[in-house]
Amino acid sequence: MARRRLNEPQTKAIIIALHTIKRTVSVPALDVFLRVREAAAVMKIMLPSLAAVALLALTACDNKTPEVVSSVSEDPQAAAIANRAPVELPPAIKAEKSMRCQPGNVLFFVTFFEGDKQARVRTEKGGTPVTVTAATAGEPLTGEGWTLTGTPTSAKITQPGKGDFTCKG
């Protein structure tokens, strides 16, 4: 069953009829219905007037521009940072190779880095690496008595106390 909305005269007629019934019969549900209807009528009048009072209070405020508070201040080291030397990032890994070397069929694990200025050599997989470096690309990489020359496919490694090894990756 579709509910039909009552217009204002019909609502008033129903309220008058219910008030008449209320005087003769005491029904709790009827009492609640009448109180809700009365509250709704009061709210129709009160709510717009309360909103108007609130807006009136807001218009009485000063219309000055608000003070901007910022946590960002001038950096006291800005000049020093601008004049410092450029930072060179660590090189990316170019290749990781296990290299079989002669004489003695020795195995080295070598990590080559981009720029050909650095490599890491291990004698065991997962062992402690020895970092060998060069000032410029193309020079032999040296460090801690080790020397490495070559590429990831073919290299010559000198191990301290063991001698020179010719390796293929």
C-alpha positions in Angstrom: 0.0 0.0 0.0 1.5 3.3 -1.1 1.7 6.0 1.6 0.2 9.3 0.8 1.6 12.6 2.1 -0.9 14.8 3.8 -1.1 18.5 3.1 -1.2 21.2 5.9 -5.0 21.5 6.2 -5.4 17.7 6.4 -2.7 17.4 9.0 -4.3 20.2 11.1 -7.7 18.4 10.9 -6.2 15.1 12.0 -4.4 16.8 15.0 -7.7 18.5 16.0 -9.5 15.2 15.8 -6.8 13.5 17.8 -6.9 16.2 20.5 -10.7 15.7 20.7 -10.2 11.9 21.1 -7.4 12.4 23.6 -9.8 14.4 25.9 -12.2 11.5 26.0 -9.9 8.5 25.8 -6.4 8.1 27.3 -4.2 6.2 24.8 -0.4 6.2 25.3 0.4 5.8 21.6 -1.9 8.7 20.7 -0.1 10.9 23.4 3.3 10.1 21.8 2.0 10.9 18.3 0.7 14.3 19.4 4.0 15.2 21.2 6.1 14.3 18.1 3.8 16.4 15.9 4.0 19.3 18.3 7.8 19.0 18.5 8.1 19.0 14.7 6.0 22.1 14.5 8.2 23.9 17.0 11.4 22.7 15.2 10.1 24.2 11.9 10.0 27.6 13.6 13.1 27.3 15.9 15.7 25.8 13.5 15.7 28.6 10.9 15.8 31.2 13.7 18.7 29.5 15.4 20.6 29.3 12.1 20.0 33.0 11.5 21.4 33.9 15.0 24.5 31.8 14.4 25.1 33.5 11.0 24.6 36.9 12.6 27.3 36.1 15.2 29.7 35.0 12.5 29.2 38.2 10.6 30.2 40.3 13.7 33.7 38.9 13.6 36.6 40.9 12.2 37.3 40.2 8.6 41.1 40.6 8.9 43.3 38.3 6.8 44.4 35.4 9.0 48.0 35.1 10.2 49.8 32.4 8.3 51.8 30.1 10.6 54.3 27.9 8.8 56.7 25.3 10.1 59.0 26.0 7.1 61.7 28.5 7.9 64.8 29.5 6.0 67.6 26.9 6.2 70.6 28.3 8.0 72.9 26.0 6.0 71.4 26.8 2.5 74.6 28.7 1.4 76.9 25.9 2.5 74.8 23.2 0.8 74.6 25.2 -2.5 78.5 25.6 -2.5 79.5 22.1 -1.6 81.1 19.6 -4.0 78.9 17.2 -5.9 78.3 13.8 -4.3 79.1 10.7 -6.3 76.6 7.9 -5.7 77.8 4.3 -5.1 78.0 2.4 -8.4 75.3 -0.1 -9.5 76.2 -3.8 -9.9 77.3 -4.5 -13.5 77.7 -8.3 -13.1 78.2 -11.0 -10.5 80.3 -13.9 -11.8 81.8 -17.1 -10.5 85.2 -17.2 -12.3 87.1 -20.4 -12.9 90.8 -19.6 -12.7 94.1 -21.4 -13.6 96.4 -22.7 -12.4 94.9 -25.1 -9.9 91.2 -24.8 -11.0 90.5 -22.1 -8.3 87.1 -20.6 -8.0 86.6 -16.8 -7.3 83.3 -15.0 -6.9 83.6 -11.5 -8.3 81.1 -8.6 -8.3 81.8 -6.0 -11.0 80.3 -2.5 -10.6 79.4 0.1 -13.2 82.1 2.6 -14.1 84.8 -0.1 -14.0 86.3 1.5 -10.9 85.3 -1.0 -8.2 84.8 -4.8 -7.7 84.5 -7.2 -4.9 86.3 -10.5 -4.8 85.4 -13.5 -2.6 87.2 -16.9 -2.3 84.0 -18.6 -1.1 80.4 -18.1 -2.0 78.9 -15.9 0.8 82.4 -15.3 2.2 83.9 -12.0 3.3 84.5 -9.8 0.2 87.6 -7.8 -0.5 86.9 -4.5 -2.3 89.3 -3.5 -5.0 89.2 0.0 -6.5 90.9 2.2 -9.1 91.1 5.9 -9.4 90.0 5.9 -13.1 88.4 3.3 -15.3 90.8 1.0 -17.2 93.5 1.0 -14.4 94.0 -2.2 -12.4 91.7 -2.5 -9.4 93.7 -2.9 -6.2 93.0 -3.3 -2.5 94.3 -5.3 0.5 97.1 -6.9 -1.6 94.7 -8.0 -4.3 94.8 -6.9 -8.0 92.2 -7.4 -10.6 92.3 -6.5 -14.3 89.9 -7.4 -17.1 86.2 -7.8 -17.6 83.4 -10.1 -16.3 84.1 -12.6 -19.1 87.9 -12.7 -18.8 90.1 -11.4 -15.9 93.5 -11.7 -14.2 93.4 -11.9 -10.4 96.4 -11.6 -8.1 95.8 -13.0 -4.6 98.3 -12.1 -1.9 100.5 -15.0 -1.0 99.0 -17.3 -3.7 100.1 -15.7 -7.0 98.5 -14.7 -10.3 95.4 -16.4 -11.7 93.9 -16.2 -15.2 90.2 -16.5 -15.0 87.1 -16.9 -17.2 83.6 -16.0 -16.2 
